[in-house]
Amino acid sequence: MQIEILSNNMGYQLRLEAKELKKWANRPNAQWPCSVLANFGLELCVSVDKNGLYDVWPDILMERVPSDELCACVNDHLPKVVRHLWPCWEKQQ
């Protein structure tokens, strides 16, 4: 996993290799048996800023990955410092 955090924690780019996606989708008690991310064999790169998600690479994944799978995968890999920028992250009171 590689994450680049933009200045003042106002955005980030998260890059996950294909092997990391496969490992994520096959965790005990948290599996995604029909994972598009894990079965495509490509790395995933998402770019997020204060307005939300603005880029997914490769483009072909944007058309094929279900939004709930993408959200779950990104949620599980975000460091605390940028969680507030991911719209699906549950806010703690």
C-alpha positions in Angstrom: 0.0 0.0 0.0 1.2 3.5 -0.8 -0.5 6.6 0.3 0.4 10.2 -0.5 -1.2 12.8 1.7 -1.6 16.2 0.2 -0.7 19.4 2.1 -2.7 20.2 5.3 -4.5 16.8 5.1 -6.8 18.2 2.4 -6.5 15.2 0.1 -4.7 12.0 -0.6 -3.9 9.4 -3.3 -4.2 5.8 -2.2 -2.6 3.1 -4.3 -3.1 -0.6 -3.7 -1.3 -3.4 -5.6 -3.2 -6.3 -7.0 -1.8 -8.7 -4.4 -3.0 -6.4 -1.6 -6.5 -6.3 -3.1 -6.6 -10.1 -3.3 -5.5 -10.3 0.3 -8.1 -7.8 1.4 -10.9 -9.6 -0.4 -10.0 -13.0 1.2 -9.6 -12.1 4.9 -11.2 -14.4 7.4 -14.6 -13.3 8.6 -14.6 -10.3 6.2 -14.5 -11.9 2.7 -15.7 -10.5 -0.6 -16.1 -13.8 -2.6 -17.1 -12.1 -5.8 -14.7 -9.2 -5.5 -14.1 -7.3 -8.7 -11.1 -5.6 -7.3 -9.4 -8.9 -6.3 -10.3 -10.8 -9.4 -9.3 -8.1 -12.0 -5.6 -8.5 -11.3 -4.9 -4.8 -11.5 -3.7 -2.3 -9.0 -6.1 0.4 -7.8 -5.4 4.1 -7.3 -8.0 6.5 -5.9 -7.6 10.2 -5.5 -9.6 12.2 -3.0 -9.7 15.8 -2.0 -12.0 17.9 0.2 -14.8 17.6 -2.4 -14.6 13.7 -2.4 -13.5 11.1 -4.9 -12.2 12.7 -8.1 -10.2 10.0 -9.8 -10.0 6.2 -10.0 -7.3 4.5 -12.0 -7.4 2.4 -14.1 -10.6 3.9 -15.7 -11.9 0.4 -16.4 -12.4 -0.3 -12.7 -14.6 2.8 -12.3 -17.2 1.2 -14.6 -17.0 -2.3 -13.1 -16.4 -2.1 -9.4 -19.5 -1.8 -7.3 -19.6 1.3 -5.1 -20.0 -0.6 -1.9 -16.9 -2.7 -2.6 -14.8 0.3 -3.5 -16.0 2.1 -0.3 -15.3 -0.9 1.9 -11.8 -1.4 0.4 -10.8 2.3 0.8 -12.3 2.4 4.3 -10.2 -0.5 5.4 -7.0 1.1 4.2 -7.3 4.7 5.2 -5.0 6.1 7.9 -6.8 8.2 10.6 -5.4 11.5 9.4 -7.4 11.5 6.2 -10.5 9.5 7.1 -12.6 12.7 7.4 -12.2 13.1 3.6 -13.8 9.8 2.7 -17.6 10.3 2.5 -18.4 6.7 3.6 -16.3 6.7 6.7 -18.5 6.6 9.8 -18.1 9.8 11.9 -17.4 9.1 15.5 -19.3 11.4 18.0 
